[in-house]
Amino acid sequence: MIQRLRNSQFVKNVALLLSGNVIGQLIPILASVLLTRLYSPNDFAVLAYFLTITGIISVIAGGRYEVAIMLPKENVKANALYVISIIFTSIFTLLITLFCFLFGEKFALIFNAKELIQFIYLIPISIFLIGVYQAANFYSNRLSKYKLMSGTLVSRSVFTSATNITIGWMKYLPGGLIIGTLVGQFVAAILLTLGCFKEVLKEFPAKDDILLSMREFKDFPLKNGVSIFFNLLANQVPILLIGYLFQNNDIVGWYALVLRVLNLPLMTIGKSVSQVFYQQTNQMDRTSHRDLFLKTSKALFILILIPSFVLLFSGPLLFGFVFGDVWEVSGHYAQIFMLFYVLRFIFSPQSTLLISSGRLKTELIFNVSFFVFQILSVIIGYEIGDYIYSFIFMSFTGFVHFLILGRILFKSSIQLDNEKSN
């Protein structure tokens, strides 16, 4: 068994990416011990608003054509998809820049984030850098450049955290958390782009190749783009809505730290598994997709079991000890979301099965439903008069949705096996 794991290319690739992801996510968590003492909950709230806005918008900046880079067998088509995603990102960035100049300040004031106004014009820059990084990331995954991807993750975290700490410690200028984020995004985008652009130049696509690929993979902006947009809305809009309805940036700041901690396993182990899992499901010939899904689910469950129990029973104590007494309330929030995030950690990395099996419509329905119920949860809590109820309903509806997703993914794995045998 152990020898089989050592010889497994899947495990080796996951381990290589995991090393970078773990270090890349561990650095911000360790830095948070200092950052929570250098910055206030309100500073974290402003960062949360910034990341929420850029996260929602940037996911569709490239038209989702970058996700399709893994699928074609011909390199010229993959190269065309890469170029298409860069073109879309550039055009989209220009549109967002125009929007920020016309309506940016009014938008920030809606959510009681006056401090965000002075950074509103940095949003287009962040969106462009994320779009460029995502295109290069999927292309690097196609080429199995896991060492480069791993090193990039570490570099981004180092530059982000170092900038955050330096600005916060020296008090050079406001917005150290946001500026540090931009520095890290810039480093990551440059490193990955330099690593894969040489391959693109070897078979640079002609105009006809670009137009043909755009038509062939039109479902990605039309279906996957809309779907993932709703998924991001479900994850990010509650932050904006809580700030708008309850008019308390401390709540947003405490909740933002919870997301930072609970997303750690998903952004380290989960992200590593997801990238290799996606490549594996599109290139495997003999291995059973069903077996791969079940083994991966079991392994992820075992990995998350002990950390989840620790947070479930000692969340407030741990948060107060690590981040400072003012952040103890975040530990209570973490306890509420724990079971939901366990299921999310298990099934979210394998959701690429929906793309591989052509179930883009199913993915869209799931994400729209997830979004609607997350928003309704926040509103119900507001109507009751207590944001804690918002968190409880968000956790419950999220848990149910990812339980259903697990069943859908299992059926998708069987579908792929049936298609392979026919």
Phi, psi and omega per residue, in radians:
M1 nan -0.919 3.141
I2 -1.078 -0.703 -3.138
Q3 -1.146 -0.654 3.108
R4 -1.095 -0.723 3.123
L5 -1.122 -0.697 3.134
R6 -1.114 -0.605 -3.092
N7 -1.521 -0.146 -3.099
S8 -1.282 2.157 3.106
Q9 -1.162 -0.597 3.108
F10 -1.037 -0.852 -3.126
V11 -1.140 -0.712 3.135
K12 -1.084 -0.764 -3.136
N13 -1.167 -0.723 3.099
V14 -1.082 -0.761 -3.116
A15 -1.088 -0.680 -3.129
L16 -1.166 -0.812 3.106
L17 -1.183 -0.643 -3.105
L18 -1.089 -0.672 -3.137
S19 -1.034 -0.756 3.109
G20 -1.218 -0.706 -3.141
N21 -1.142 -0.740 -3.128
V22 -1.097 -0.868 3.129
I23 -1.123 -0.723 -3.112
G24 -1.105 -0.578 3.120
Q25 -1.589 -0.481 3.141
L26 -1.198 -0.626 -3.138
I27 -1.046 -0.855 3.101
P28 -1.102 -0.622 3.131
I29 -1.150 -0.781 3.095
L30 -1.131 -0.680 3.120
A31 -1.141 -0.506 -3.128
S32 -1.083 -0.467 3.090
V33 -1.035 -0.655 3.071
L34 -1.468 -0.731 -3.042
L35 -1.091 -0.645 3.138
T36 -1.212 -0.210 3.082
R37 -1.768 -0.322 3.109
L38 -1.648 -0.456 -3.109
Y39 -2.143 2.666 -3.122
S40 -1.556 2.886 3.026
P41 -0.956 -0.568 3.112
N42 -1.147 -0.652 3.084
D43 -1.091 -0.726 3.112
F44 -1.184 -0.572 3.098
A45 -1.129 -0.755 3.120
V46 -1.099 -0.727 3.067
L47 -1.074 -0.722 3.138
A48 -1.064 -0.736 3.091
Y49 -1.066 -0.799 -3.115
F50 -1.071 -0.836 -3.131
L51 -1.172 -0.590 3.121
T52 -1.125 -0.849 -3.119
I53 -1.120 -0.858 -3.116
T54 -1.175 -0.610 -3.140
G55 -1.144 -0.746 -3.135
I56 -1.152 -0.807 -3.039
I57 -1.298 -0.739 -3.013
S58 -1.168 -0.395 -3.079
V59 -1.150 -0.408 3.117
I60 -1.939 0.112 -3.076
A61 -1.051 -0.694 -3.122
G62 -1.583 0.185 -3.140
G63 1.237 0.156 -3.097
R64 1.143 0.187 3.082
Y65 -1.185 -0.421 3.126
E66 -1.128 -0.524 3.132
V67 -1.146 -0.547 -3.093
A68 -1.394 -0.132 -3.104
I69 -0.976 -0.562 -3.104
M70 -1.243 -0.409 -2.906
L71 -1.398 -0.813 -3.057
P72 -1.200 2.537 3.089
K73 -1.363 -0.555 -3.117
E74 -1.390 2.293 -3.138
N75 -1.113 -0.612 -3.088
V76 -1.135 -0.564 3.097
K77 -1.238 -0.719 3.097
A78 -1.083 -0.711 3.114
N79 -1.131 -0.673 3.111
A80 -1.111 -0.710 3.125
L81 -1.136 -0.645 3.087
Y82 -1.095 -0.833 -3.133
V83 -1.114 -0.720 3.126
I84 -1.033 -0.778 -3.113
S85 -1.121 -0.636 3.097
I86 -1.178 -0.719 3.118
I87 -1.085 -0.832 3.129
F88 -1.056 -0.735 -3.131
T89 -1.081 -0.728 -3.128
S90 -1.133 -0.794 3.134
I91 -1.122 -0.765 -3.115
F92 -1.104 -0.675 3.130
T93 -1.089 -0.716 3.114
L94 -1.090 -0.708 3.131
L95 -1.139 -0.735 3.140
I96 -1.183 -0.628 3.080
T97 -1.039 -0.780 3.112
L98 -1.085 -0.748 3.141
F99 -1.086 -0.747 -3.121
C100 -1.091 -0.688 3.142
F101 -1.214 -0.562 -3.090
L102 -1.504 -0.739 -2.989
F103 -2.235 0.039 -3.001
G104 -0.993 -0.824 -3.078
E105 -1.156 -0.727 3.113
K106 -1.095 -0.676 -3.138
F107 -1.100 -0.749 -3.129
A108 -1.142 -0.674 -3.102
L109 -1.193 -0.481 3.120
I110 -0.995 -0.662 -3.049
F111 -1.757 0.366 3.080
N112 0.989 0.664 -3.126
A113 -2.066 1.144 -3.104
K114 -1.039 -0.617 -3.115
E115 -1.138 -0.362 -3.116
L116 -1.314 -0.356 -3.056
I117 -0.978 -0.757 -3.086
Q118 -1.245 -0.197 3.134
F119 -1.954 0.088 -3.045
I120 -1.096 -0.497 -3.095
Y121 -1.447 -0.056 3.040
L122 -1.534 -0.216 -3.120
I123 -1.033 -0.837 3.117
P124 -1.029 -0.638 3.126
I125 -1.100 -0.791 3.132
S126 -1.095 -0.733 -3.137
I127 -1.086 -0.748 3.125
F128 -1.103 -0.784 -3.128
L129 -1.114 -0.701 3.113
I130 -1.143 -0.743 3.141
G131 -1.082 -0.769 3.118
V132 -1.116 -0.744 3.141
Y133 -1.109 -0.777 -3.101
Q134 -1.091 -0.742 3.121
A135 -1.078 -0.801 3.138
A136 -1.186 -0.555 -3.130
N137 -1.181 -0.804 3.119
F138 -1.172 -0.632 3.111
Y139 -1.173 -0.705 3.104
S140 -1.134 -0.627 3.102
N141 -1.138 -0.669 3.090
R142 -1.053 -0.663 -3.111
L143 -1.524 0.031 -3.119
S144 1.023 0.649 3.114
K145 -1.513 1.095 -3.021
Y146 -1.270 -0.498 3.099
K147 -1.162 -0.742 3.099
L148 -1.136 -0.780 -3.135
M149 -1.082 -0.721 -3.140
S150 -1.132 -0.795 3.137
G151 -1.126 -0.603 3.125
T152 -1.133 -0.719 3.125
L153 -1.063 -0.752 3.141
V154 -1.146 -0.786 -3.133
S155 -1.055 -0.743 3.136
R156 -1.061 -0.785 -3.122
S157 -1.144 -0.712 -3.137
V158 -1.078 -0.849 -3.098
F159 -1.199 -0.651 3.116
T160 -1.119 -0.914 -3.080
S161 -1.156 -0.703 3.140
A162 -1.091 -0.738 3.120
T163 -1.170 -0.754 3.114
N164 -0.993 -0.859 -3.081
I165 -1.169 -0.758 -3.115
T166 -1.059 -0.852 -3.122
I167 -1.175 -0.711 -3.138
G168 -1.163 -0.649 -3.105
W169 -1.312 -0.757 -3.064
M170 -1.553 -0.219 3.136
K171 1.000 0.714 -3.115
Y172 -1.111 -0.829 -3.074
L173 -2.770 2.789 -3.128
P174 -1.261 2.816 3.072
G175 1.359 0.549 -3.118
G176 -1.029 -0.610 -3.134
L177 -1.158 -0.698 -3.132
I178 -1.265 -0.775 -3.138
I179 -1.094 -0.716 3.098
G180 -1.071 -0.682 3.102
T181 -1.069 -0.765 3.137
L182 -1.129 -0.709 3.120
V183 -1.066 -0.786 3.124
G184 -1.114 -0.715 3.116
Q185 -1.119 -0.682 3.132
F186 -1.110 -0.816 -3.136
V187 -1.059 -0.793 -3.110
A188 -1.120 -0.772 -3.124
A189 -1.101 -0.750 -3.132
I190 -1.136 -0.840 -3.074
L191 -1.068 -0.820 -3.106
L192 -1.245 -0.653 3.133
T193 -1.113 -0.779 3.103
L194 -1.093 -0.557 -3.104
G195 -1.297 -0.429 -3.066
C196 -2.020 -0.286 -3.039
F197 -1.168 -0.479 3.093
K198 -1.064 -0.671 3.126
E199 -1.183 -0.653 3.117
V200 -1.125 -0.697 -3.115
L201 -1.153 -0.439 -3.139
K202 -1.105 -0.652 3.100
E203 -2.334 1.118 -3.093
F204 -1.160 2.261 -3.036
P205 -1.240 2.513 3.040
A206 -1.404 2.995 -3.120
K207 -1.027 -0.721 -3.137
D208 -1.120 -0.667 3.108
D209 -1.095 -0.704 -3.133
I210 -1.152 -0.804 -3.139
L211 -1.156 -0.675 3.136
L212 -1.142 -0.783 3.135
S213 -1.157 -0.601 3.123
M214 -1.118 -0.687 3.122
R215 -1.294 -0.729 -3.078
E216 -1.093 -0.637 -3.081
F217 -1.919 0.582 -3.093
K218 -1.134 -0.365 3.135
D219 -1.159 -0.373 -3.096
F220 -1.214 -0.828 3.030
P221 -1.243 -0.576 -3.064
L222 -1.332 -0.697 -3.077
K223 -1.922 -1.004 -3.102
N224 -1.142 -0.652 3.138
G225 -1.084 -0.828 3.106
V226 -1.117 -0.727 -3.112
S227 -1.076 -0.902 -3.096
I228 -1.206 -0.481 3.070
F229 -1.099 -0.769 3.102
F230 -1.182 -0.585 3.083
N231 -1.095 -0.767 3.107
L232 -1.179 -0.651 3.083
L233 -1.055 -0.733 -3.136
A234 -1.095 -0.593 -3.117
N235 -1.469 -0.573 -2.963
Q236 -1.827 -0.651 -3.084
V237 -1.043 -0.642 3.083
P238 -0.910 -0.609 3.102
I239 -1.086 -0.829 3.130
L240 -1.146 -0.724 -3.080
L241 -1.187 -0.697 3.102
I242 -1.099 -0.755 3.106
G243 -1.105 -0.671 -3.112
Y244 -1.266 -0.802 -3.056
L245 -1.321 -0.777 -3.051
F246 -1.646 -0.185 3.060
Q247 0.852 0.834 -3.129
N248 -2.478 1.813 -3.096
N249 -1.228 -0.392 3.085
D250 -1.108 -0.722 3.103
I251 -1.050 -0.783 3.132
V252 -1.092 -0.730 3.137
G253 -1.121 -0.776 3.113
W254 -1.096 -0.744 3.134
Y255 -1.158 -0.648 3.131
A256 -1.093 -0.659 3.109
L257 -1.185 -0.624 3.076
V258 -1.051 -0.814 3.116
L259 -1.074 -0.675 -3.132
R260 -1.078 -0.687 -3.105
V261 -1.432 -0.829 -3.078
L262 -1.199 -0.471 3.106
N263 -1.409 -0.127 -3.108
L264 -0.996 -0.895 3.117
P265 -1.080 -0.648 -3.117
L266 -1.193 -0.633 -3.106
M267 -1.467 -0.192 3.105
T268 -1.829 -1.399 -3.126
I269 -1.120 -0.857 -3.078
G270 -1.054 -0.770 -3.126
K271 -1.162 -0.685 3.118
S272 -1.102 -0.804 3.128
V273 -1.099 -0.743 -3.085
S274 -1.057 -0.793 -3.095
Q275 -1.155 -0.763 3.134
V276 -1.278 -0.645 3.124
F277 -1.066 -0.732 3.131
Y278 -1.107 -0.767 3.115
Q279 -1.125 -0.737 -3.074
Q280 -1.129 -0.745 -3.091
T281 -1.202 -0.347 3.133
N282 -1.717 -0.105 -3.103
Q283 -2.170 -0.153 -3.090
M284 -1.328 2.489 -3.140
D285 -1.983 -0.702 -3.034
R286 -1.870 -0.577 -3.074
T287 -1.157 2.496 3.131
S288 -1.332 2.237 3.082
H289 -1.131 -0.647 3.134
R290 -1.090 -0.808 -3.137
D291 -1.118 -0.701 3.131
L292 -1.104 -0.718 3.121
F293 -1.105 -0.822 -3.105
L294 -1.159 -0.743 3.132
K295 -1.143 -0.713 3.133
T296 -1.151 -0.736 3.125
S297 -1.082 -0.760 -3.141
K298 -1.125 -0.763 -3.128
A299 -1.115 -0.730 -3.141
L300 -1.167 -0.649 3.107
F301 -1.108 -0.761 3.135
I302 -1.115 -0.697 -3.115
L303 -1.152 -0.623 -3.039
I304 -1.572 -0.202 -2.997
L305 -1.038 -0.969 -3.069
I306 -1.164 -0.848 3.114
P307 -1.010 -0.648 -3.128
S308 -1.180 -0.681 3.100
F309 -1.134 -0.703 3.138
V310 -1.076 -0.826 -3.139
L311 -1.205 -0.607 -3.107
L312 -1.100 -0.660 -3.057
F313 -1.783 -0.286 -3.079
S314 -2.325 0.395 -3.078
G315 -0.937 -0.982 -3.103
P316 -1.065 -0.700 -3.137
L317 -1.104 -0.773 -3.120
L318 -1.166 -0.798 -3.128
F319 -1.102 -0.735 3.136
G320 -1.134 -0.679 -3.123
F321 -1.249 -0.770 -3.044
V322 -1.372 -0.787 -2.983
F323 -1.812 -0.165 -3.102
G324 1.951 2.693 -3.045
D325 -1.013 -0.594 -3.089
V326 -1.136 -0.330 -3.103
W327 -1.722 0.125 -3.131
E328 -1.068 -0.577 -3.141
V329 -1.075 -0.517 3.092
S330 -1.076 -0.571 3.104
G331 -1.114 -0.625 3.075
H332 -1.155 -0.715 3.094
Y333 -1.084 -0.720 -3.126
A334 -1.042 -0.681 3.116
Q335 -1.069 -0.668 -3.137
I336 -1.124 -0.687 -3.036
F337 -1.593 -0.029 -2.936
M338 -1.023 -0.915 -3.071
L339 -1.125 -0.662 3.082
F340 -1.040 -0.786 -3.090
Y341 -1.277 -0.395 3.042
V342 -1.130 -0.868 3.118
L343 -1.137 -0.655 3.128
R344 -1.115 -0.691 3.119
F345 -1.110 -0.619 -3.095
I346 -1.314 -0.793 -2.963
F347 -1.754 -0.482 -3.107
S348 -1.039 -0.733 3.128
P349 -1.095 -0.363 -3.096
Q350 -1.757 0.116 -3.094
S351 -1.176 -0.217 3.068
T352 -1.134 -0.221 3.035
L353 -1.027 -0.534 3.129
L354 -1.173 -0.613 3.091
I355 -1.262 -0.806 -3.099
S356 -1.113 -0.580 -3.120
S357 -1.608 0.047 3.088
G358 1.338 0.324 -3.106
R359 -1.626 0.956 -3.114
L360 -1.212 -0.568 3.117
K361 -1.183 -0.718 3.102
T362 -1.089 -0.736 3.113
E363 -1.062 -0.721 3.139
L364 -1.109 -0.821 -3.133
I365 -1.062 -0.767 -3.138
F366 -1.058 -0.834 -3.065
N367 -1.217 -0.616 3.077
V368 -1.136 -0.785 3.120
S369 -1.081 -0.771 3.128
F370 -1.045 -0.756 3.129
F371 -1.090 -0.868 -3.096
V372 -1.019 -0.791 -3.085
F373 -1.262 -0.542 3.070
Q374 -1.173 -0.728 3.127
I375 -1.187 -0.751 3.107
L376 -1.063 -0.627 3.137
S377 -1.083 -0.759 3.118
V378 -1.122 -0.759 -3.107
I379 -1.143 -0.724 3.123
I380 -1.067 -0.768 3.092
G381 -1.051 -0.674 3.119
Y382 -1.153 -0.732 3.136
E383 -1.145 -0.616 3.083
I384 -1.217 -0.551 3.103
G385 1.801 0.269 -3.113
D386 -2.561 2.092 -3.100
Y387 -1.137 -0.377 3.095
I388 -1.050 -0.662 3.090
Y389 -1.138 -0.576 3.059
S390 -1.036 -0.812 -3.142
F391 -1.115 -0.709 -3.139
I392 -1.094 -0.821 -3.140
F393 -1.178 -0.654 3.081
M394 -1.058 -0.759 -3.132
S395 -1.155 -0.767 -3.110
F396 -1.134 -0.848 -3.117
T397 -1.168 -0.591 3.079
G398 -1.147 -0.736 3.118
F399 -1.038 -0.815 -3.132
V400 -1.107 -0.744 -3.117
H401 -1.105 -0.742 -3.110
F402 -1.360 -0.350 2.978
L403 -1.167 -0.750 3.091
I404 -1.161 -0.703 3.131
L405 -1.042 -0.696 3.113
G406 -0.994 -0.738 3.110
R407 -1.146 -0.728 3.130
I408 -1.111 -0.738 -3.138
L409 -1.138 -0.662 3.097
F410 -1.063 -0.770 3.110
K411 -1.151 -0.618 3.119
S412 -1.143 -0.661 3.119
S413 -1.136 -0.682 3.090
I414 -1.157 -0.692 3.103
Q415 -1.038 -0.764 3.129
L416 -1.121 -0.652 3.116
D417 -1.154 -0.719 3.122
N418 -1.125 -0.713 3.123
E419 -1.146 -0.618 -3.122
K420 -1.221 -0.623 -3.089
S421 -1.365 -0.311 -3.111
N422 -1.619 nan nan
